[in-house]
């Protein structure tokens, strides 16, 4: 390439960079989603079991432009990362996503800050797959009986679950799961167990149902 051709290319690149700075493209939700996925994958660590909060920092202009759509977008981004967490197969608390304005962030760009969530003081079991879908049972007393029988604390409408399938018992400050001689066994994080410690992010498979351990509250 001749000297003049090189000079012309350099000038064109300089103009393009200057144009991008002077007239940045608008920040779109899909750009944020890509950055969130990259941050989720790169920030995984042993502490991920406790859960991570992803703070999406954008310019005040972009924050104002997205405005009323941000609560919806935060829910969609959170659901996206929750699906990634589930597909990873690693026990972990569902992630959270929150957006905020930051003067230091240029228009059309985004910065992702990752925080580790505090350990919850209470836990709960939520039906992630099966019926009643979404039902939650707070672990506040011991034992908690899970099964198909209507007398169980957490009743599953699952023909492959035994009538009294498993129990969750307190063990000091921790919780344990025990199989009650069920027909199809109790599976914890893809491994068949008779008794095992149960912690935040763990997934119990009982029959065709999946129960995930989440931060708790009152029973629903």
trRosetta pair geometry for C-beta under 8 A, 3 or more apart (Angstrom, degrees):
i j d omega theta_ij theta_ji phi_ij phi_ji
1 5 4.6 -124 -175 92 92 126
1 6 5.3 115 122 -59 117 86
1 9 7.6 -12 178 -5 149 141
2 5 4.5 96 55 6 79 104
2 6 6.9 -142 95 -5 42 86
3 6 5.8 -57 -152 36 30 112
3 7 6.3 30 151 -20 65 107
4 7 5.5 -51 -145 36 34 114
4 8 6.3 37 153 -22 65 104
5 8 5.6 -51 -147 35 31 112
5 9 6.4 32 153 -18 64 105
6 9 5.8 -55 -149 36 31 111
6 10 6.3 31 153 -19 65 107
7 10 5.7 -54 -147 37 31 111
7 11 6.3 31 154 -19 64 107
8 11 5.8 -55 -148 36 30 111
8 12 6.3 31 154 -20 64 106
9 12 5.7 -54 -148 35 31 112
9 13 6.4 29 154 -18 65 106
10 13 5.8 -55 -149 37 30 110
10 14 6.3 32 152 -21 64 107
11 14 5.6 -55 -148 35 32 113
11 15 6.3 32 154 -19 65 105
12 15 5.8 -54 -149 35 31 111
12 16 6.4 32 152 -21 64 106
13 16 5.6 -53 -148 35 33 113
13 17 6.4 32 154 -18 65 104
14 17 5.8 -54 -149 36 31 109
14 18 6.3 30 153 -18 64 108
15 18 5.7 -56 -146 39 31 111
15 19 6.2 34 153 -23 65 106
16 19 5.7 -53 -147 34 29 112
16 20 6.5 31 153 -21 63 104
17 20 5.7 -53 -150 33 32 112
17 21 6.6 29 153 -16 65 104
18 21 5.8 -56 -151 36 33 109
18 22 6.1 22 156 -11 68 111
19 22 5.9 -60 -140 45 29 104
19 23 5.8 -30 177 38 68 104
20 23 7.2 -77 -124 66 17 65
20 24 6.3 51 173 -99 61 62
20 25 7.9 -33 -143 -13 79 84
21 24 7.0 -1 -142 -59 19 90
24 106 6.4 156 -66 146 164 105
24 107 4.5 151 63 97 136 93
24 108 3.3 -147 152 9 115 142
24 109 7.2 -71 -166 -24 145 84
25 108 4.9 109 66 -138 54 130
26 62 7.2 148 -163 -111 68 93
26 65 7.0 -114 -153 130 113 163
26 107 7.9 -47 -112 169 45 97
26 108 6.2 -100 -109 -99 9 84
27 31 5.9 -117 -159 64 68 136
27 32 7.0 63 171 -47 105 98
27 58 5.8 -167 94 -145 174 129
27 59 7.5 164 -17 28 137 96
27 62 4.2 28 31 -139 130 140
27 65 7.8 136 51 67 92 130
27 66 7.6 -56 90 -44 106 120
27 107 7.4 -135 -25 -179 102 55
27 108 5.3 -177 -55 -130 76 31
27 109 7.0 -92 -87 10 113 13
27 110 6.1 113 -142 -50 132 102
28 31 5.0 101 61 -1 76 101
28 32 7.6 -144 100 -1 44 85
29 32 5.5 -55 -154 36 41 112
29 33 6.3 45 149 -25 71 103
29 66 7.6 123 -68 -125 89 126
29 69 7.9 -94 -65 135 128 130
29 73 5.5 -132 -120 -131 122 123
29 76 7.7 24 -178 85 135 137
29 77 7.9 -134 -166 -62 97 104
30 33 5.3 -47 -147 32 37 117
30 34 6.6 40 154 -21 65 99
31 34 6.0 -52 -154 32 32 110
31 35 6.6 28 151 -14 64 107
31 110 6.6 147 122 5 104 129
32 35 5.8 -59 -151 40 34 110
32 36 6.2 36 152 -23 68 107
32 56 5.7 31 -154 -144 120 139
32 58 7.7 -47 -91 -66 119 126
32 73 7.5 49 76 171 150 126
32 77 6.7 -56 125 -97 113 135
32 110 5.5 159 -101 -100 78 174
33 36 5.6 -54 -147 34 30 113
33 37 6.5 32 155 -20 64 103
33 77 6.3 -143 -98 -110 74 88
33 80 6.3 -44 -142 130 103 175
34 37 5.9 -53 -151 33 31 111
34 38 6.5 29 153 -15 64 106
35 38 5.7 -55 -149 39 33 111
35 39 6.2 31 154 -18 67 108
35 56 7.8 114 90 -123 124 96
35 110 5.5 -171 30 89 167 122
35 112 5.4 176 146 -33 108 127
36 39 5.7 -57 -145 40 31 110
36 40 6.1 36 154 -25 66 106
36 54 5.8 85 -136 153 95 157
36 56 7.2 -37 -75 -83 106 111
36 77 5.7 177 -67 -163 174 110
36 80 7.0 85 102 92 136 127
36 81 6.3 -94 156 -66 117 113
36 97 6.7 -2 -130 -113 139 130
36 112 6.4 166 -93 -110 54 143
37 40 5.6 -52 -146 33 29 114
37 41 6.4 21 158 -13 63 108
37 80 7.5 -74 -72 144 92 120
37 81 7.8 -157 -90 -92 55 77
37 84 6.9 171 -127 -80 80 155
38 41 6.1 -61 -149 40 28 106
38 42 6.1 11 160 -7 66 116
39 42 6.0 -64 -137 46 28 101
39 43 5.6 10 170 -10 67 121
39 54 6.1 121 104 -131 137 120
39 112 4.3 -96 -67 115 157 150
39 114 6.0 179 171 -58 114 118
40 43 6.6 -67 -134 41 17 99
40 44 7.3 42 159 -53 55 89
40 52 7.8 160 -122 79 70 142
40 54 7.1 -43 -71 -73 83 143
40 81 5.4 -167 -95 -131 144 102
40 84 5.7 64 137 104 152 153
40 85 7.9 -106 -168 -60 125 80
40 95 6.9 -93 -117 -36 109 170
41 44 6.6 -31 -162 -15 30 112
41 84 7.9 -94 -64 179 81 139
43 48 7.6 133 119 -87 78 108
43 52 6.5 121 116 -141 128 161
43 114 4.6 -89 -145 172 164 179
44 48 5.2 -14 -147 -54 63 153
44 88 7.8 -180 -116 -142 143 155
44 90 7.8 90 -159 58 125 161
45 48 5.4 140 55 -29 54 91
46 49 6.9 -26 172 2 52 106
47 50 5.5 -38 -179 25 70 114
47 52 8.0 95 113 -72 92 93
47 116 5.1 -40 150 -119 129 136
48 51 7.5 66 -178 -74 46 13
48 52 6.1 -32 -130 -30 71 113
48 90 7.2 40 95 117 128 132
48 92 4.9 -26 132 -126 92 134
49 90 7.7 -106 -81 148 82 98
49 91 5.8 28 -125 108 103 86
49 92 4.9 -109 -107 -107 42 66
49 93 6.7 82 165 -7 39 83
49 199 7.4 22 168 123 128 121
49 200 6.2 116 157 90 88 97
49 201 5.0 -130 -156 24 75 153
50 93 6.1 -26 152 11 21 129
50 116 5.7 41 87 -176 125 100
50 117 5.8 -166 138 67 87 79
50 118 7.8 -89 171 157 119 8
50 119 5.9 -68 -139 -82 112 72
50 200 6.7 56 -111 94 43 146
51 92 6.9 141 -80 172 52 81
51 93 3.1 -51 -67 84 102 128
51 94 6.9 6 -122 63 109 37
51 95 6.4 166 -161 -98 76 46
51 96 7.2 46 169 -5 113 94
51 116 7.3 113 81 -165 56 57
51 117 3.8 -23 91 35 108 131
51 200 7.5 -79 -29 155 101 131
51 201 7.7 -170 -59 -67 80 113
51 215 7.9 -30 -28 -34 157 116
52 95 5.0 -18 68 -120 82 100
52 96 7.5 -156 103 33 45 70
52 114 5.5 -14 -172 -167 120 99
52 115 6.8 145 -160 75 65 44
52 116 6.2 -43 -103 -103 67 47
52 117 6.6 -137 -82 -13 14 92
53 95 7.1 162 -92 -169 29 76
53 96 4.5 -19 -114 70 77 106
53 97 7.6 169 -163 -83 60 24
53 98 6.5 1 -178 8 106 110
53 114 7.3 150 77 -157 50 48
53 115 4.5 -15 58 62 101 100
53 116 7.8 -120 17 -36 82 1
53 117 5.6 110 -29 -69 96 90
54 77 7.6 -119 83 144 128 121
54 81 6.8 174 5 -73 141 165
54 95 6.2 33 -10 169 105 124
54 96 7.0 -178 24 90 68 51
54 97 4.9 -19 68 -108 101 73
54 98 7.5 160 83 26 52 62
54 112 5.8 -20 -168 -164 97 105
54 113 7.6 145 -160 74 46 46
54 114 5.8 -16 -103 -102 66 73
55 98 5.4 -22 -112 72 67 92
55 99 7.7 139 -167 -104 56 21
55 100 6.2 -17 -172 17 102 113
55 112 7.0 143 72 -160 54 50
55 113 4.3 -18 60 62 110 97
55 114 7.6 -159 19 -73 79 25
55 115 6.7 50 -18 -6 111 108
56 77 7.3 -17 -38 152 142 173
56 97 6.5 30 -19 -175 111 95
56 98 7.0 -169 22 93 79 39
56 99 4.4 -30 70 -105 109 72
56 100 7.2 145 76 21 58 61
56 110 6.1 -23 -167 -167 88 119
56 111 8.0 141 -162 75 42 46
56 112 6.2 -18 -102 -104 58 73
57 99 7.9 163 -79 -157 26 57
57 100 5.8 -24 -104 73 68 84
57 101 7.6 68 -155 -178 67 11
57 102 4.0 14 -172 -3 112 137
57 104 8.0 3 152 65 135 91
57 105 5.3 170 132 -42 95 145
57 110 6.8 142 75 -165 54 63
57 111 4.4 -22 65 66 111 93
57 112 7.4 -168 20 -80 82 24
57 113 6.3 51 -17 -7 117 106
58 62 4.3 -92 158 86 122 125
58 63 5.3 156 85 -58 103 81
58 66 7.7 51 82 10 159 134
58 99 6.7 -10 11 -164 111 102
58 100 7.9 156 28 82 70 37
58 101 6.5 -52 76 -112 69 52
58 102 6.9 122 52 28 21 87
58 105 5.6 -131 -153 109 21 148
58 109 7.6 173 -132 90 69 48
58 110 5.2 -27 -88 -108 86 82
58 111 7.9 180 -71 25 41 68
59 62 4.7 89 56 11 85 99
59 63 6.7 -146 94 -7 42 89
59 101 7.1 0 145 -151 22 82
59 102 7.2 -68 -94 67 32 64
59 103 7.7 54 -140 -130 65 26
59 105 4.9 -135 -63 98 64 89
59 106 6.1 -37 -67 141 126 16
59 107 4.7 -68 37 -83 166 52
59 108 7.6 11 8 9 133 43
59 109 7.3 78 -28 51 104 74
60 63 5.4 -55 -142 38 32 116
60 64 6.2 31 159 -19 67 105
60 101 4.5 60 -97 -167 63 130
60 102 7.9 -152 -47 51 70 23
60 103 6.5 9 -25 -90 112 62
61 64 6.0 -57 -149 37 27 107
61 65 6.3 27 153 -21 64 108
61 107 5.2 -11 61 -105 133 107
62 65 5.5 -53 -143 36 33 113
62 66 6.3 24 160 -11 67 106
62 107 6.2 154 -38 -140 101 64
62 108 7.1 176 -70 -53 129 29
62 110 7.9 -110 108 -78 161 86
63 66 6.3 -61 -148 41 25 101
63 67 7.5 90 145 -66 51 52
63 70 7.5 21 -157 -77 68 143
63 99 7.0 167 -122 150 92 110
63 100 7.4 -10 -114 162 138 25
63 101 3.8 -81 -5 -83 167 98
64 67 5.7 19 -177 -66 39 97
64 101 7.7 39 -35 -93 74 135
66 69 5.2 -95 -179 63 73 104
66 70 5.2 91 124 -65 107 87
66 73 6.7 -34 179 3 127 154
66 99 7.6 -71 93 155 143 162
67 70 6.5 -135 122 -12 12 103
68 71 7.8 -39 180 18 46 98
69 72 5.5 -63 -167 48 60 113
69 73 5.6 59 138 -26 86 109
70 73 5.4 -57 -138 41 34 111
70 74 6.1 40 161 -25 69 102
70 99 5.2 -118 -157 59 116 142
71 74 5.8 -50 -147 31 29 113
71 75 6.8 28 154 -16 61 104
72 75 5.8 -59 -157 35 32 110
72 76 6.4 27 151 -16 67 108
73 76 5.6 -55 -145 39 35 110
73 77 6.1 33 157 -17 69 106
73 99 7.0 29 92 -28 116 144
74 77 5.9 -54 -142 39 28 108
74 78 6.2 31 155 -21 63 109
74 97 5.3 -171 -156 99 71 95
74 98 6.3 29 -137 -110 127 38
74 99 5.9 -123 -78 -3 103 99
75 78 5.7 -55 -146 37 28 113
75 79 6.3 29 155 -19 64 106
76 79 5.7 -52 -146 36 31 111
76 80 6.4 36 152 -24 63 104
77 80 5.5 -50 -150 31 33 116
77 81 6.6 26 155 -12 65 104
77 97 4.2 -104 105 104 114 171
78 81 6.1 -59 -151 40 31 104
78 82 6.2 35 151 -24 66 108
78 94 7.7 59 175 155 94 106
78 95 6.7 -156 -144 97 70 78
78 96 6.0 -8 -120 -140 115 40
78 97 4.5 -144 -68 21 75 102
79 82 5.4 -52 -145 35 32 116
79 83 6.6 36 155 -21 64 100
80 83 6.0 -55 -157 31 30 109
80 84 6.8 28 147 -16 62 104
81 84 5.3 -50 -150 36 40 115
81 85 6.3 44 150 -22 68 102
81 94 7.9 116 105 -175 91 71
81 95 4.3 -60 128 63 132 131
81 97 6.4 141 9 -46 137 114
82 85 5.6 -50 -148 35 33 114
82 86 6.4 34 152 -19 64 105
82 94 4.7 9 -116 -148 101 106
82 95 6.5 -146 -70 40 61 78
83 86 5.6 -53 -148 36 33 112
83 87 6.2 29 155 -17 66 108
84 87 5.8 -58 -144 39 30 108
84 88 6.5 41 153 -35 63 101
85 88 5.8 -47 -154 17 31 117
85 90 7.7 -89 -165 64 67 86
85 92 5.4 -116 -162 80 113 117
85 94 6.1 172 66 -119 155 52
85 95 6.1 170 -47 -9 137 97
86 128 7.9 177 -120 -179 129 144
88 92 7.3 8 72 20 133 129
89 189 7.9 102 174 -164 74 81
89 190 6.9 7 -162 -25 108 140
90 201 7.9 -12 129 158 65 131
91 189 5.5 -53 -53 -97 109 128
91 199 7.1 81 151 82 144 94
91 200 7.7 124 158 103 105 51
91 201 3.9 113 166 118 76 103
91 202 4.9 -2 -132 -85 132 48
91 203 6.7 -151 -102 -4 83 81
92 201 4.3 65 -36 -141 3 143
93 117 6.6 -97 93 56 147 137
93 200 5.4 -16 -65 161 102 111
93 201 5.0 -87 -47 -69 51 99
93 214 6.9 109 -135 -132 82 64
93 215 7.0 47 -140 -29 126 93
94 214 6.9 -3 6 -120 107 111
96 117 7.0 96 13 -74 120 130
102 105 4.5 74 81 -2 103 109
102 111 6.9 -57 60 45 152 120
104 111 7.9 -11 96 3 99 152
105 109 5.8 -147 -177 88 88 95
105 110 6.8 30 -167 -120 138 28
105 111 5.4 -135 -99 1 118 108
106 109 4.8 48 68 24 87 124
119 200 7.5 -148 -143 -21 79 156
120 123 6.5 125 94 -75 124 61
120 200 6.9 139 31 -99 107 132
120 215 3.6 174 -79 -125 157 95
120 216 6.6 134 146 23 138 66
122 138 6.4 -1 162 -161 125 104
122 139 6.9 172 -175 64 79 78
122 140 6.8 -3 -145 -82 121 86
122 215 7.0 76 79 -175 68 63
122 216 3.7 -95 127 71 95 109
122 217 6.5 129 87 -67 135 30
123 138 7.8 139 94 -157 41 58
123 139 4.7 -4 81 39 88 126
123 175 6.6 -111 59 -2 146 147
123 200 6.5 -132 -110 -83 115 76
123 213 5.6 -7 -172 -172 121 98
123 214 7.1 141 -158 75 68 34
123 215 6.8 -80 -111 -126 49 25
123 216 4.6 52 112 -24 9 118
124 136 5.0 28 154 -179 132 102
124 137 6.2 166 -163 80 85 37
124 138 4.6 -44 -100 -101 101 50
124 139 6.1 -163 -94 -2 37 79
124 213 7.5 152 75 -153 37 53
124 214 5.5 -31 65 68 87 84
124 215 7.1 10 19 110 96 28
124 216 3.4 135 -33 -109 90 88
124 217 6.6 -32 -41 26 140 57
124 219 7.5 168 -132 -100 117 58
125 136 6.9 163 84 -153 47 55
125 137 4.9 -7 56 55 97 93
125 139 6.8 89 -19 -50 86 99
125 144 7.4 170 2 129 135 151
125 146 7.5 -85 133 -87 169 133
125 154 6.2 -38 86 -86 135 165
125 168 7.1 -159 -45 -35 134 161
125 204 7.4 -24 -138 30 117 130
125 211 4.8 0 -172 180 105 120
125 212 7.4 144 -154 69 56 33
125 213 6.3 -32 -96 -96 62 60
125 214 7.8 132 -112 21 15 81
126 134 6.8 -23 -172 -156 100 35
126 135 7.1 169 -150 87 56 41
126 136 4.6 -17 -98 -99 82 85
126 211 6.7 152 71 -156 35 66
126 212 5.4 -26 61 60 91 85
126 214 5.3 11 -2 9 121 129
127 130 5.5 -100 -171 72 111 92
127 131 7.3 39 159 -174 151 6
127 132 6.0 124 48 81 158 54
127 133 5.8 -130 111 -124 112 29
127 134 6.3 -34 69 19 90 18
127 135 4.7 33 13 47 121 84
127 136 7.6 -128 9 -67 72 45
127 154 7.9 171 -57 -178 104 118
127 156 7.3 159 -111 -109 128 91
127 209 6.3 -47 -145 -169 98 114
127 210 7.5 113 -163 78 53 53
127 211 5.9 -36 -97 -99 50 75
128 203 7.3 -52 32 -132 146 102
128 210 4.6 -53 68 100 102 104
128 211 6.7 158 9 -112 88 18
128 212 4.7 57 -36 -10 131 111
129 133 7.4 -7 -136 -115 21 93
129 208 7.4 -98 127 145 107 70
129 209 6.1 176 93 -150 72 45
129 210 4.0 47 35 27 102 105
130 133 6.6 167 82 -80 37 71
130 156 6.1 -5 146 -155 137 106
130 157 7.4 167 167 62 90 71
130 158 5.4 -18 -155 -75 128 121
130 207 7.5 97 -113 86 143 105
130 208 6.0 144 -92 102 107 76
130 209 3.0 -19 -28 -112 167 87
130 210 6.5 158 -4 21 107 56
131 156 7.1 115 80 -165 60 61
131 157 4.0 -37 95 56 115 113
131 158 7.0 166 49 -56 80 76
131 209 7.6 -101 32 -100 45 115
132 135 4.0 74 87 -35 105 127
132 155 8.0 49 -2 84 103 81
132 157 6.7 78 -45 5 62 112
135 154 7.3 150 121 -150 123 94
135 220 6.8 -162 -155 95 53 86
136 214 7.5 -62 -131 55 117 124
136 216 7.9 166 170 -130 115 73
136 219 6.7 -171 107 -151 77 52
136 220 4.5 43 54 41 100 104
137 144 6.5 140 134 -162 131 137
137 153 6.4 109 -162 137 147 99
137 154 4.5 -100 -21 -82 158 113
137 219 5.3 9 -138 -130 50 105
137 220 7.9 -116 -71 44 38 59
138 216 4.6 112 -134 -173 82 119
138 217 6.1 -107 -94 78 126 34
138 218 5.8 -84 -26 -159 151 16
138 219 4.4 -113 13 -63 94 69
139 142 8.0 34 -171 -73 86 78
139 144 6.3 -91 -116 -22 77 148
139 168 6.3 -85 -117 129 116 138
139 170 7.8 144 168 -75 105 90
139 175 6.0 -20 177 -94 153 151
139 216 6.0 -124 32 -76 77 159
140 216 7.4 -174 -53 143 87 146
140 219 7.7 -109 11 -39 119 98
141 144 7.2 121 81 -65 69 86
142 168 7.3 -110 -122 112 81 68
142 169 4.9 81 -164 -149 117 56
142 170 3.9 -113 -49 3 150 96
142 175 8.0 -162 -95 -123 117 87
143 167 4.4 6 173 -179 135 119
143 168 6.4 149 -166 71 76 46
143 169 4.6 -35 -105 -89 95 82
143 170 8.0 -145 -92 3 53 70
144 153 4.7 -104 -156 71 71 153
144 154 6.5 38 167 -8 106 106
144 167 6.5 149 73 -161 46 65
144 168 4.2 -10 55 54 104 103
144 169 7.8 -162 22 -67 68 41
145 151 7.8 -3 89 114 141 77
145 152 4.6 -124 111 -141 98 78
145 153 5.0 122 48 6 68 93
145 154 7.5 -172 93 30 47 71
145 164 5.9 -40 -170 -144 120 92
145 166 7.8 163 -153 89 50 40
145 167 5.2 -27 -99 -102 61 87
145 180 7.8 24 -140 -39 92 154
146 152 6.0 83 -136 178 15 133
146 153 7.0 -50 -69 61 53 87
146 154 4.6 -14 -110 68 81 108
146 156 6.7 45 178 -19 86 114
146 161 7.8 -89 141 -165 85 133
146 165 5.6 -56 103 62 80 103
146 166 5.1 -9 58 64 107 84
146 167 7.1 177 15 -90 77 33
146 168 7.0 59 -19 -16 112 98
146 204 7.9 66 91 125 169 150
146 206 6.2 -130 130 -69 124 174
146 211 7.3 -67 -142 -34 154 163
147 152 4.5 -179 49 -79 81 151
147 155 7.3 -27 81 -122 49 52
147 156 6.6 -100 167 28 14 100
147 161 5.7 175 -150 151 53 110
147 162 5.7 -51 -140 92 113 66
147 163 5.3 50 153 140 131 27
147 164 4.5 -123 -14 -112 167 23
147 165 4.0 162 -98 -1 86 83
147 166 7.2 158 -61 22 87 54
147 180 7.5 -55 -66 48 132 137
147 182 7.8 -160 -110 -101 106 112
147 206 7.8 -117 -97 172 49 140
148 152 7.4 96 48 -2 19 141
148 155 7.0 59 -157 -161 23 75
148 156 5.9 -61 -85 71 58 81
148 157 7.6 93 -134 -111 80 25
148 158 6.3 -121 -89 61 99 69
148 159 7.5 69 -114 -109 146 27
148 161 4.7 152 -49 93 97 100
148 162 6.6 -149 10 115 107 21
148 163 5.1 -72 62 -107 94 43
148 165 7.1 87 -10 -35 77 109
149 152 5.0 116 70 -26 82 96
149 155 7.2 -110 84 -119 39 95
149 163 4.0 59 -48 -178 103 86
149 164 5.8 -13 11 -58 132 71
150 155 5.9 22 -121 -115 42 144
152 155 5.0 140 66 -83 104 67
152 156 7.9 -30 83 6 151 73
152 163 7.8 -174 -44 164 118 57
152 164 6.5 172 -86 -108 107 66
154 211 7.7 68 141 -111 154 144
156 161 4.7 61 84 18 130 169
156 165 7.6 -14 31 6 131 143
156 206 6.4 176 -15 100 170 122
156 207 6.8 163 126 37 143 132
156 209 5.1 -103 -151 -17 136 165
158 161 4.0 71 85 -5 110 112
158 206 7.0 117 80 112 156 87
158 207 4.1 140 144 91 128 150
158 208 5.6 -167 -150 46 114 83
158 209 4.8 -96 -68 -29 155 114
159 207 7.2 154 74 -159 39 141
160 183 7.9 -128 -171 81 59 113
160 184 5.5 14 172 -12 93 161
160 207 3.2 141 91 -150 89 97
160 208 5.2 93 39 -16 134 86
161 165 4.9 -62 -172 -60 88 145
161 182 7.5 -53 -163 -148 53 130
161 184 7.7 -84 -99 41 32 122
161 206 5.1 45 -112 144 106 99
161 207 3.7 -83 -54 -22 69 135
161 208 8.0 -99 -38 25 86 63
161 209 6.4 -4 -58 15 126 121
162 165 4.3 140 52 -90 88 73
162 180 7.1 -150 90 78 137 99
162 181 7.7 -160 163 96 173 62
162 182 3.9 -153 0 -134 135 83
162 183 5.2 148 -77 5 105 87
162 184 7.3 -171 -36 21 91 81
162 207 7.9 -175 -9 -58 53 106
164 167 7.9 4 175 -54 95 94
164 180 5.1 -69 125 106 92 154
165 179 7.5 -55 161 -145 63 68
165 180 6.2 126 134 41 15 106
165 182 4.5 38 -147 -95 69 132
165 186 6.8 129 155 -79 95 101
165 206 5.2 91 136 -160 153 123
165 207 7.3 -86 -113 -26 153 97
166 177 5.8 10 170 -176 128 96
166 178 6.3 163 -161 82 77 45
166 179 5.3 -45 -103 -107 91 45
166 180 5.8 -168 -96 -3 29 91
166 182 6.6 -36 -51 -34 77 133
166 186 4.7 87 -80 -94 135 142
166 204 7.3 -142 73 -171 160 137
166 206 6.2 -120 7 -102 123 127
167 177 7.4 163 85 -153 40 53
167 178 5.2 -12 59 58 87 97
167 180 6.0 81 -14 -56 94 114
168 175 5.8 6 -179 -180 98 117
168 176 7.3 164 -154 82 54 40
168 177 5.5 -25 -100 -99 71 71
168 178 8.0 176 -84 19 26 73
168 198 6.4 -57 -135 37 101 161
169 175 7.0 156 80 -156 35 67
169 176 5.4 -21 63 61 86 90
169 178 6.5 14 3 0 115 116
170 174 7.6 143 -161 85 57 40
170 175 5.9 -45 -104 -101 49 69
170 176 8.0 114 -148 18 5 79
171 174 5.0 -28 73 77 93 89
171 175 6.6 142 19 -116 86 15
171 176 4.8 51 -19 -15 131 113
171 197 7.4 -98 52 -111 141 84
174 197 5.8 -27 161 -146 136 107
174 198 7.7 143 167 54 88 61
174 199 7.4 -40 -149 -82 100 87
175 197 7.3 108 82 -164 50 63
175 198 4.6 -54 103 66 98 103
175 199 7.5 160 53 -76 92 45
176 195 6.2 20 168 -175 118 90
176 196 6.7 177 -154 92 81 27
176 197 5.5 -55 -101 -103 77 43
176 198 5.9 149 -125 2 18 92
177 186 6.5 -154 144 151 119 146
177 188 6.4 157 60 -79 142 128
177 193 7.0 78 89 97 107 133
177 195 7.0 -178 90 -143 52 49
177 196 5.9 -9 54 59 91 76
177 198 4.7 90 -25 -57 98 126
177 204 6.4 -178 -124 -102 163 129
178 194 7.2 3 -150 151 65 58
178 195 4.6 1 -107 -104 77 92
179 182 5.5 -98 -167 12 98 101
179 185 6.4 -29 -128 -151 149 52
179 186 4.1 -158 -88 9 100 119
179 193 6.8 166 -27 101 113 66
179 194 5.2 -87 32 -142 115 46
179 195 7.1 -116 15 -59 75 58
182 185 6.0 -174 81 -60 106 14
182 186 6.2 104 29 -43 139 83
182 206 7.6 -106 -143 -147 170 89
184 207 5.9 98 61 -94 147 55
185 192 5.1 -18 166 -143 142 108
186 192 7.3 113 74 -154 46 60
186 193 5.9 -57 94 66 94 80
186 194 7.8 118 49 -108 107 23
186 204 6.7 -26 -172 -160 96 99
186 205 7.6 150 -167 74 48 59
186 206 6.1 -9 -120 -95 77 83
187 190 6.5 6 173 -123 114 14
187 191 6.6 150 -158 69 73 27
187 192 5.6 -42 -100 -90 74 53
187 193 7.2 122 -129 12 25 82
187 204 7.0 134 78 -164 58 48
187 205 3.8 -14 66 56 114 106
187 206 7.7 -162 31 -63 78 41
188 191 5.9 -33 70 65 72 83
188 193 4.7 -2 14 3 116 136
188 196 5.3 -133 39 65 165 145
188 198 7.3 -117 -131 -100 132 82
188 202 6.2 -14 -164 -176 95 117
188 203 7.4 144 -157 79 47 52
188 204 5.9 -19 -100 -103 69 67
188 205 7.8 -152 -66 20 26 76
189 202 5.9 -79 -47 -147 104 78
189 203 5.7 109 -82 48 57 84
190 203 8.0 37 -29 77 69 114
190 205 7.8 61 -82 -2 39 134
193 196 4.3 -51 -164 -14 151 124
198 202 5.4 -132 -156 59 68 157
198 204 7.6 -6 -127 -59 121 115
198 213 6.1 158 165 -71 97 150
199 202 5.4 106 59 -26 57 116
199 213 6.5 153 112 96 25 155
200 213 5.6 -135 -121 116 29 109
200 214 7.4 67 -145 -125 77 20
200 215 7.3 25 -128 -62 115 63
201 212 7.4 -26 -154 -171 29 96
201 213 6.3 -33 24 71 21 93
202 212 7.4 168 88 -151 43 54
202 213 4.7 31 49 15 83 125
203 210 5.8 -13 -172 -167 104 103
203 211 7.2 151 -159 77 53 46
203 212 5.2 -20 -103 -99 75 76
203 213 7.7 -127 -68 6 35 78
204 210 7.1 150 79 -158 51 50
204 211 4.3 -13 60 60 104 100
204 212 7.7 -164 22 -74 72 29
204 213 7.7 81 -13 -38 99 91
205 209 7.2 158 -154 84 51 48
205 210 5.5 -21 -99 -100 71 72
205 211 7.9 -172 -76 22 26 72
206 209 5.2 -20 69 66 82 101
206 211 6.7 18 9 -2 111 113
